[in-house]
Amino acid sequence: MKKNNSLTTTKVMESLKQTGMLVLETGLEDQSNLVTIEDRLKHSTVHMIPSLFKKDAKESMMLRVWEIRQAMRRSEKLAKNDIDTEAISIIQTMANKLQPCNRKQVAVCIETIASTFTINIPNELGLEQYFRILLKYPASMLTECTDDIIKTFKYPRLPLPKEFIDRLDTNFEYHKGWLQNITKTFYDLELYVQNGNINKTKE
């Protein structure tokens, strides 16, 4: 009997899809495979939260992520948990923090550096290249990058686009990949529920 054919898309699943962070095949290693000792695994699940999400990702949610992954891996039933519902809004809040910045925010970044270093900004054609490259990143990361450039650059000059990429890209991809994994975990939980693998009793 193929249960998957009869599964329906629930409101929870639809909400997770709308975050833009649901990638059913992420190609990323499951965090639960990183270690084999359960205490260390719980610790790493909680403490690998990216910096931008530290205030949003509750410890209870991260421990629930660990529980879900362990139960699915062992084909065990799960007890209900209030954090399962709360997690949807938390994920949406975190996804909002990864929304791309706008042209004004990129312009402020460049103008701040130019004003601080007392240097000229590029002409219109040059600026368009900065806009094209930097518009993919969240405003908060761009602001943090700008502050870091001002603090660490030894000589007054505008960073090349590649220098921005080198400072932003790894951090951005880590945040995005981490959130995609968390989103997929709660999406998979909903599928797990539909297959009858959750107890009615709350933890």
C-alpha positions in Angstrom: 0.0 0.0 0.0 1.4 3.4 -1.0 0.4 5.8 1.6 2.2 8.8 0.0 -0.3 8.9 -2.8 -3.1 9.8 -0.4 -1.2 12.4 1.6 -2.7 15.9 1.6 -1.0 19.3 1.8 -2.0 20.7 5.2 -2.0 24.4 6.3 1.2 23.8 8.1 2.9 22.4 5.0 1.6 25.3 2.9 2.9 27.8 5.5 6.4 26.2 5.4 6.4 26.3 1.6 5.5 30.0 1.7 8.6 30.8 3.7 10.6 30.2 0.5 12.9 28.0 2.6 11.5 24.6 1.8 13.9 22.6 -0.4 12.9 19.0 -0.3 16.2 17.8 -1.7 18.7 20.2 -0.1 21.8 18.2 -0.8 23.0 19.2 2.6 24.2 16.7 5.2 21.6 16.1 8.0 23.0 17.6 11.2 22.0 14.4 13.0 24.7 12.6 11.1 27.6 14.8 12.4 28.1 12.9 15.7 27.0 9.6 17.2 26.9 10.4 20.9 23.4 11.8 21.7 24.4 14.4 24.3 26.9 15.9 21.8 24.4 15.8 19.1 21.8 17.7 21.2 24.5 20.2 22.0 25.5 20.7 18.4 21.9 21.0 17.2 21.4 23.9 19.7 24.7 25.6 19.3 25.0 25.6 15.5 22.3 28.2 15.2 23.5 31.0 12.8 24.2 34.4 14.4 21.3 36.1 12.6 18.8 33.6 14.1 20.2 33.4 17.7 17.3 35.5 19.1 14.6 33.6 17.2 15.5 29.9 17.4 14.4 28.8 20.8 16.4 26.0 22.5 13.1 24.1 22.9 12.6 24.2 19.1 16.1 23.0 18.4 15.8 20.1 20.8 12.5 19.3 19.1 14.4 19.2 15.8 16.8 16.7 17.3 13.9 14.6 18.5 12.1 14.6 15.2 15.2 13.6 13.3 16.0 10.8 15.8 12.4 9.4 15.7 12.3 9.4 11.9 15.6 7.8 11.6 14.5 5.0 14.0 10.9 4.9 12.7 9.6 5.7 16.2 6.4 7.5 17.1 6.6 11.0 18.4 4.5 12.7 21.1 2.8 16.0 20.3 4.6 19.1 21.3 3.3 22.7 21.4 6.6 23.9 19.7 5.5 22.2 16.5 2.9 24.8 15.9 5.0 27.7 17.2 7.9 26.7 14.9 6.0 27.7 11.8 6.0 31.4 12.8 9.5 31.2 14.1 10.7 29.9 10.7 8.8 32.6 8.9 10.4 35.3 11.1 13.9 33.9 10.3 13.1 33.6 6.6 12.1 37.3 6.6 15.6 38.1 7.9 17.1 36.6 4.8 15.1 38.7 2.4 17.3 40.6 -0.1 18.2 44.1 0.6 17.1 47.0 -1.8 19.0 49.4 -3.9 18.7 52.2 -1.3 20.4 49.9 1.3 23.2 49.0 -1.1 23.7 52.8 -1.8 23.8 53.6 1.9 26.5 50.9 2.3 28.7 52.3 -0.5 28.1 55.9 0.6 29.0 55.1 4.2 32.3 53.6 3.1 33.1 56.4 0.7 32.2 59.1 3.2 34.2 57.4 6.0 37.3 56.9 3.9 36.8 60.3 2.0 36.9 58.6 -1.4 34.9 59.0 -4.6 32.1 56.6 -5.5 32.1 54.8 -8.9 30.2 56.3 -11.9 26.7 55.0 -12.8 28.0 52.0 -14.7 30.3 51.0 -11.9 27.6 51.4 -9.3 25.3 49.1 -11.3 27.8 46.3 -10.9 27.7 46.7 -7.1 23.9 46.8 -7.1 23.7 43.7 -9.3 26.0 41.7 -7.0 24.9 42.9 -3.6 21.2 42.9 -4.0 21.0 39.2 -3.1 22.1 39.7 0.4 20.1 40.6 3.5 20.3 44.2 4.7 21.6 43.2 8.2 24.5 41.2 6.7 25.3 44.1 4.4 25.4 46.5 7.3 27.6 44.2 9.3 29.9 43.8 6.3 30.1 47.6 6.0 31.1 48.0 9.6 33.7 45.4 9.3 35.2 47.0 6.2 35.4 50.3 8.0 37.1 48.8 11.0 39.6 46.5 9.2 40.6 48.2 5.9 44.1 49.5 6.3 44.0 51.9 3.4 41.0 54.1 2.3 39.4 52.6 -0.8 36.1 51.1 -1.9 36.2 47.3 -1.8 36.0 45.5 -5.1 32.7 43.6 -5.6 34.6 40.3 -5.1 35.7 41.5 -1.7 32.1 42.0 -0.7 31.3 38.5 -2.0 34.2 37.0 0.0 32.9 38.6 3.2 29.2 37.9 2.6 28.7 34.7 0.6 29.8 31.9 3.0 27.8 33.4 5.9 24.7 33.9 3.7 24.8 30.4 2.3 25.3 28.9 5.8 22.3 30.8 7.1 20.2 29.8 4.1 21.2 26.1 4.2 20.6 25.9 7.9 17.1 27.3 7.6 16.3 25.1 4.7 17.2 22.1 6.8 15.1 23.3 9.7 12.1 24.0 7.4 12.4 20.6 5.8 12.5 18.9 9.2 9.1 20.4 10.2 7.7 19.7 6.7 8.7 16.1 7.1 7.1 16.1 10.5 3.8 17.0 9.0 4.2 14.1 6.6 5.0 11.9 9.5 1.9 13.0 11.3 -0.2 12.1 8.2 1.3 8.7 8.2 0.0 8.2 11.8 3.4 8.4 13.5 2.6 10.8 16.3 0.9 10.1 19.6 -2.1 12.2 20.8 -0.5 12.8 24.2 1.6 15.9 24.5 5.1 15.8 25.9 
